[in-house]
Amino acid sequence: MKKISKLWGWKMIETLNNIMPVIVKTLERVHDSSWKMNYNIHDSYELLFVKKGNVDFWVEDEKIELRAGDLLIIKPHTRHRFEVVGNFKAEFIVMGFYLKPESKSKIEELKEIYGFLRSLDNISSPFYYIHIRKRSSIFFCLESILQEAKENKKGLLLYIKSLELFAYITREMDNLEIKRNFDYSKIAKFIKDYIDQNYMEDIKIGDIAKKLFMSESSISRLFKNEFGILPKEYLLSKRIEKAKEYLSVSNLKISEIAIMCGFSSLQRFNDIFKKYTGHSPTHYRKLTFDNSK
């Protein structure tokens, strides 16, 4: 009965080889700077993830400096070598895999399933690398694959975990592609327009961030990249410009102008106005009045 069960298991795995990736090797290595690997080449894809330390990697003649958290995928039939650099040991995971379908047309279908392979085909470079967070799904999945490979290198679970890993990598690559192609200038312009139209209200940059489902630091960074100034500074400068306008052309009270320009108190208005102009609101009004004579 055990023989039948074992035979059935091997037949299932052999069948799955036609639709799932075949794992060539899954290794965990620790080396110091005395270790170097000469150029070699495989007919399989190779994935390398650096857990600790620094690794210099050459793909063909191009050098890539890999650091902890970097994940590199190399296309088949690509010359590569690497060496550990620095005074500390490097710890990394190496995983080789290839597809073993019944026909070339089946390979194309599988590349659509394992979407990151299709993405690799669409780039001219023989490699692709991304940085992943230590506690990300990719990180934990790699650790799980490594453990499974140690316990049962030919087991069905190893195939399933590899499929899970490929799904996570595909998702990460797709997200990066969306970010690259997204026009972040539109978000920056939206923020600027929002400030221009609502500067007189009690608005905060954090409130704008919530409207966009982004962090305050993220919108501040992309706004500064677009306009060279932080949104908080732009909001204050907008309020000061409007205040200068009111002070120059109206007889409104200083306290009224402060409220109309979105300041929470007269004291804050006085402090911010002097910081930006070098004058108190009262002195600025007197200067503009004298200059108009």
ROZA-67043 format. One record per residue (C-alpha): residue in one letter; residue number from 1; x, y, z; chain. Coordinates in pm, whole numbers, m for minus. Example, Ala and Ser with C-alpha at 12.3 -4.5 7.8 and 13.67 -1.06 7.14 Angstrom:
! residues 2
residuo / num / u / v / w / cadena
a / 1 / 1230 / m450 / 780 / A $
s / 2 / 1367 / m106 / 714 / A $
//
This chain:
! residues 293
residuo / num / u / v / w / cadena
m / 1 / 0 / 0 / 0 / A $
k / 2 / 289 / 235 / 88 / A $
k / 3 / 457 / 161 / m246 / A $
i / 4 / 138 / 245 / m434 / A $
s / 5 / 101 / 568 / m239 / A $
k / 6 / 464 / 663 / m307 / A $
l / 7 / 431 / 579 / m676 / A $
w / 8 / 115 / 786 / m700 / A $
g / 9 / 298 / 1078 / m535 / A $
w / 10 / 584 / 1062 / m785 / A $
k / 11 / 343 / 1046 / m1078 / A $
m / 12 / 157 / 1350 / m946 / A $
i / 13 / 482 / 1547 / m917 / A $
e / 14 / 588 / 1439 / m1266 / A $
t / 15 / 252 / 1559 / m1399 / A $
l / 16 / 284 / 1888 / m1210 / A $
n / 17 / 627 / 1941 / m1366 / A $
n / 18 / 443 / 2021 / m1688 / A $
i / 19 / 247 / 2307 / m1535 / A $
m / 20 / 458 / 2417 / m1238 / A $
p / 21 / 820 / 2534 / m1210 / A $
v / 22 / 1084 / 2269 / m1160 / A $
i / 23 / 1314 / 2360 / m873 / A $
v / 24 / 1677 / 2304 / m963 / A $
k / 25 / 1829 / 2410 / m633 / A $
t / 26 / 1747 / 2608 / m322 / A $
l / 27 / 2054 / 2691 / m119 / A $
e / 28 / 2139 / 2909 / 177 / A $
r / 29 / 2498 / 3028 / 188 / A $
v / 30 / 2719 / 3227 / 422 / A $
h / 31 / 3054 / 3354 / 294 / A $
d / 32 / 3310 / 3616 / 386 / A $
s / 33 / 3512 / 3845 / 158 / A $
s / 34 / 3769 / 3573 / 86 / A $
w / 35 / 3508 / 3390 / m124 / A $
k / 36 / 3464 / 3450 / m496 / A $
m / 37 / 3275 / 3262 / m767 / A $
n / 38 / 3394 / 3254 / m1127 / A $
y / 39 / 3163 / 3309 / m1422 / A $
n / 40 / 2911 / 3032 / m1477 / A $
i / 41 / 2598 / 2986 / m1684 / A $
h / 42 / 2273 / 2789 / m1642 / A $
d / 43 / 1980 / 2693 / m1861 / A $
s / 44 / 1750 / 2784 / m1571 / A $
y / 45 / 1635 / 3108 / m1415 / A $
e / 46 / 1833 / 3198 / m1105 / A $
l / 47 / 1709 / 3401 / m812 / A $
l / 48 / 1942 / 3543 / m549 / A $
f / 49 / 1827 / 3718 / m233 / A $
v / 50 / 2075 / 3888 / 1 / A $
k / 51 / 1973 / 3845 / 364 / A $
k / 52 / 2281 / 4006 / 520 / A $
g / 53 / 2599 / 4173 / 403 / A $
n / 54 / 2713 / 4305 / 65 / A $
v / 55 / 2759 / 4115 / m260 / A $
d / 56 / 2905 / 4241 / m588 / A $
f / 57 / 2735 / 4060 / m874 / A $
w / 58 / 2836 / 4063 / m1241 / A $
v / 59 / 2579 / 3976 / m1506 / A $
e / 60 / 2773 / 3942 / m1830 / A $
d / 61 / 3005 / 4245 / m1789 / A $
e / 62 / 2770 / 4463 / m1586 / A $
k / 63 / 2839 / 4503 / m1215 / A $
i / 64 / 2550 / 4522 / m968 / A $
e / 65 / 2609 / 4611 / m604 / A $
l / 66 / 2364 / 4408 / m397 / A $
r / 67 / 2287 / 4486 / m36 / A $
a / 68 / 2072 / 4325 / 232 / A $
g / 69 / 1712 / 4307 / 107 / A $
d / 70 / 1799 / 4305 / m264 / A $
l / 71 / 1650 / 4031 / m480 / A $
l / 72 / 1802 / 3959 / m822 / A $
i / 73 / 1652 / 3740 / m1096 / A $
i / 74 / 1874 / 3632 / m1388 / A $
k / 75 / 1746 / 3502 / m1718 / A $
p / 76 / 1858 / 3159 / m1845 / A $
h / 77 / 2182 / 3127 / m2046 / A $
t / 78 / 2331 / 3438 / m1888 / A $
r / 79 / 2692 / 3451 / m1768 / A $
h / 80 / 2721 / 3564 / m1408 / A $
r / 81 / 2954 / 3563 / m1112 / A $
f / 82 / 2961 / 3723 / m768 / A $
e / 83 / 3178 / 3786 / m466 / A $
v / 84 / 3130 / 3899 / m107 / A $
v / 85 / 3265 / 4246 / m24 / A $
g / 86 / 3337 / 4426 / 301 / A $
n / 87 / 3450 / 4307 / 641 / A $
f / 88 / 3135 / 4117 / 730 / A $
k / 89 / 3000 / 3784 / 614 / A $
a / 90 / 2719 / 3778 / 364 / A $
e / 91 / 2418 / 3551 / 395 / A $
f / 92 / 2203 / 3484 / 92 / A $
i / 93 / 1956 / 3246 / m68 / A $
v / 94 / 2006 / 3107 / m419 / A $
m / 95 / 1718 / 2941 / m602 / A $
g / 96 / 1722 / 2799 / m954 / A $
f / 97 / 1410 / 2697 / m1147 / A $
y / 98 / 1284 / 2633 / m1497 / A $
l / 99 / 959 / 2548 / m1672 / A $
k / 100 / 915 / 2204 / m1818 / A $
p / 101 / 596 / 2208 / m2026 / A $
e / 102 / 497 / 1981 / m2311 / A $
s / 103 / 546 / 2241 / m2586 / A $
k / 104 / 675 / 2592 / m2658 / A $
s / 105 / 319 / 2722 / m2678 / A $
k / 106 / 264 / 2587 / m2328 / A $
i / 107 / 568 / 2784 / m2208 / A $
e / 108 / 406 / 3106 / m2330 / A $
e / 109 / 88 / 3018 / m2143 / A $
l / 110 / 285 / 2951 / m1827 / A $
k / 111 / 465 / 3284 / m1856 / A $
e / 112 / 127 / 3450 / m1846 / A $
i / 113 / 46 / 3258 / m1528 / A $
y / 114 / 383 / 3337 / m1371 / A $
g / 115 / 351 / 3701 / m1472 / A $
f / 116 / 697 / 3812 / m1363 / A $
l / 117 / 851 / 3582 / m1627 / A $
r / 118 / 653 / 3767 / m1894 / A $
s / 119 / 782 / 4094 / m1746 / A $
l / 120 / 1138 / 3960 / m1769 / A $
d / 121 / 1082 / 3878 / m2136 / A $
n / 122 / 968 / 4234 / m2201 / A $
i / 123 / 1289 / 4395 / m2079 / A $
s / 124 / 1612 / 4396 / m2276 / A $
s / 125 / 1828 / 4349 / m1967 / A $
p / 126 / 1930 / 3989 / m1881 / A $
f / 127 / 1841 / 4054 / m1518 / A $
y / 128 / 1592 / 4231 / m1293 / A $
y / 129 / 1633 / 4329 / m932 / A $
i / 130 / 1419 / 4486 / m662 / A $
h / 131 / 1456 / 4569 / m296 / A $
i / 132 / 1214 / 4402 / m60 / A $
r / 133 / 1132 / 4467 / 303 / A $
k / 134 / 1261 / 4218 / 558 / A $
r / 135 / 913 / 4132 / 685 / A $
s / 136 / 745 / 4125 / 344 / A $
s / 137 / 550 / 3832 / 197 / A $
i / 138 / 840 / 3761 / m42 / A $
f / 139 / 1087 / 3739 / 247 / A $
f / 140 / 875 / 3497 / 451 / A $
c / 141 / 795 / 3289 / 143 / A $
l / 142 / 1164 / 3251 / 59 / A $
e / 143 / 1237 / 3139 / 414 / A $
s / 144 / 953 / 2887 / 392 / A $
i / 145 / 1080 / 2750 / 58 / A $
l / 146 / 1429 / 2716 / 201 / A $
q / 147 / 1302 / 2518 / 498 / A $
e / 148 / 1084 / 2296 / 280 / A $
a / 149 / 1375 / 2227 / 41 / A $
k / 150 / 1588 / 2110 / 333 / A $
e / 151 / 1318 / 1873 / 453 / A $
n / 152 / 1174 / 1744 / 127 / A $
k / 153 / 1342 / 1864 / m192 / A $
k / 154 / 1104 / 1671 / m420 / A $
g / 155 / 789 / 1737 / m223 / A $
l / 156 / 467 / 1877 / m361 / A $
l / 157 / 462 / 2156 / m103 / A $
l / 158 / 785 / 2297 / m247 / A $
y / 159 / 612 / 2348 / m582 / A $
i / 160 / 313 / 2516 / m421 / A $
k / 161 / 530 / 2747 / m213 / A $
s / 162 / 728 / 2840 / m526 / A $
l / 163 / 406 / 2928 / m704 / A $
e / 164 / 315 / 3149 / m408 / A $
l / 165 / 655 / 3319 / m428 / A $
f / 166 / 613 / 3388 / m799 / A $
a / 167 / 272 / 3542 / m733 / A $
y / 168 / 422 / 3777 / m473 / A $
i / 169 / 711 / 3874 / m704 / A $
t / 170 / 468 / 3939 / m989 / A $
r / 171 / 256 / 4162 / m766 / A $
e / 172 / 564 / 4356 / m652 / A $
m / 173 / 687 / 4406 / m1009 / A $
d / 174 / 342 / 4516 / m1123 / A $
n / 175 / 321 / 4768 / m838 / A $
l / 176 / 663 / 4908 / m924 / A $
e / 177 / 562 / 4939 / m1290 / A $
i / 178 / 246 / 5128 / m1194 / A $
k / 179 / 450 / 5366 / m979 / A $
r / 180 / 700 / 5425 / m1260 / A $
n / 181 / 428 / 5504 / m1514 / A $
f / 182 / 204 / 5704 / m1285 / A $
d / 183 / 206 / 6080 / m1341 / A $
y / 184 / 273 / 6202 / m989 / A $
s / 185 / 277 / 6561 / m1115 / A $
k / 186 / m104 / 6535 / m1132 / A $
i / 187 / m119 / 6469 / m759 / A $
a / 188 / 117 / 6761 / m692 / A $
k / 189 / m97 / 6991 / m906 / A $
f / 190 / m413 / 6872 / m731 / A $
i / 191 / m256 / 6960 / m393 / A $
k / 192 / m153 / 7304 / m521 / A $
d / 193 / m501 / 7373 / m662 / A $
y / 194 / m661 / 7256 / m338 / A $
i / 195 / m441 / 7493 / m134 / A $
d / 196 / m509 / 7781 / m375 / A $
q / 197 / m883 / 7733 / m336 / A $
n / 198 / m894 / 7659 / 37 / A $
y / 199 / m604 / 7852 / 194 / A $
m / 200 / m854 / 8058 / 398 / A $
e / 201 / m990 / 7743 / 568 / A $
d / 202 / m839 / 7562 / 865 / A $
i / 203 / m674 / 7301 / 643 / A $
k / 204 / m375 / 7086 / 733 / A $
i / 205 / m142 / 6895 / 502 / A $
g / 206 / m229 / 6577 / 692 / A $
d / 207 / m596 / 6630 / 598 / A $
i / 208 / m503 / 6657 / 230 / A $
a / 209 / m297 / 6338 / 260 / A $
k / 210 / m600 / 6153 / 400 / A $
k / 211 / m812 / 6267 / 107 / A $
l / 212 / m555 / 6111 / m127 / A $
f / 213 / m509 / 5795 / 86 / A $
m / 214 / m137 / 5875 / 112 / A $
s / 215 / 101 / 5957 / 394 / A $
e / 216 / 188 / 6319 / 469 / A $
s / 217 / 556 / 6248 / 404 / A $
s / 218 / 474 / 6099 / 61 / A $
i / 219 / 271 / 6395 / m64 / A $
s / 220 / 527 / 6637 / 82 / A $
r / 221 / 805 / 6463 / m111 / A $
l / 222 / 627 / 6454 / m447 / A $
f / 223 / 503 / 6816 / m405 / A $
k / 224 / 858 / 6936 / m341 / A $
n / 225 / 986 / 6736 / m638 / A $
e / 226 / 733 / 6916 / m859 / A $
f / 227 / 741 / 7271 / m718 / A $
g / 228 / 1064 / 7291 / m516 / A $
i / 229 / 882 / 7373 / m192 / A $
l / 230 / 704 / 7171 / 76 / A $
p / 231 / 321 / 7197 / 71 / A $
k / 232 / 320 / 7333 / 428 / A $
e / 233 / 552 / 7615 / 322 / A $
y / 234 / 346 / 7678 / 10 / A $
l / 235 / 27 / 7705 / 218 / A $
l / 236 / 186 / 7962 / 448 / A $
s / 237 / 334 / 8161 / 159 / A $
k / 238 / m7 / 8161 / m13 / A $
r / 239 / m171 / 8297 / 302 / A $
i / 240 / 97 / 8563 / 343 / A $
e / 241 / 62 / 8676 / m21 / A $
k / 242 / m314 / 8716 / 21 / A $
a / 243 / m262 / 8898 / 351 / A $
k / 244 / m20 / 9141 / 182 / A $
e / 245 / m284 / 9202 / m83 / A $
y / 246 / m555 / 9278 / 175 / A $
l / 247 / m319 / 9502 / 373 / A $
s / 248 / m234 / 9700 / 59 / A $
v / 249 / m581 / 9756 / m88 / A $
s / 250 / m828 / 9746 / 204 / A $
n / 251 / m902 / 9908 / 538 / A $
l / 252 / m989 / 9576 / 702 / A $
k / 253 / m872 / 9523 / 1059 / A $
i / 254 / m553 / 9317 / 1100 / A $
s / 255 / m749 / 9060 / 1303 / A $
e / 256 / m1005 / 9025 / 1022 / A $
i / 257 / m734 / 8974 / 762 / A $
a / 258 / m574 / 8708 / 980 / A $
i / 259 / m900 / 8511 / 992 / A $
m / 260 / m968 / 8562 / 619 / A $
c / 261 / m624 / 8420 / 537 / A $
g / 262 / m669 / 8106 / 747 / A $
f / 263 / m462 / 8191 / 1055 / A $
s / 264 / m586 / 8051 / 1385 / A $
s / 265 / m495 / 8358 / 1589 / A $
l / 266 / m377 / 8716 / 1550 / A $
q / 267 / m54 / 8636 / 1732 / A $
r / 268 / 31 / 8351 / 1494 / A $
f / 269 / m50 / 8574 / 1197 / A $
n / 270 / 182 / 8846 / 1331 / A $
d / 271 / 464 / 8595 / 1392 / A $
i / 272 / 438 / 8422 / 1053 / A $
f / 273 / 395 / 8749 / 861 / A $
k / 274 / 707 / 8900 / 1018 / A $
k / 275 / 903 / 8580 / 952 / A $
y / 276 / 816 / 8591 / 582 / A $
t / 277 / 833 / 8967 / 518 / A $
g / 278 / 1055 / 9108 / 790 / A $
h / 279 / 775 / 9346 / 895 / A $
s / 280 / 473 / 9335 / 1121 / A $
p / 281 / 137 / 9356 / 938 / A $
t / 282 / 84 / 9709 / 1073 / A $
h / 283 / 427 / 9827 / 959 / A $
y / 284 / 383 / 9661 / 619 / A $
r / 285 / 49 / 9844 / 569 / A $
k / 286 / 214 / 10175 / 660 / A $
l / 287 / 499 / 10109 / 414 / A $
t / 288 / 265 / 10030 / 126 / A $
f / 289 / 48 / 10333 / 213 / A $
d / 290 / 351 / 10564 / 214 / A $
n / 291 / 481 / 10420 / m113 / A $
s / 292 / 144 / 10476 / m282 / A $
k / 293 / 154 / 10852 / m219 / A $
//
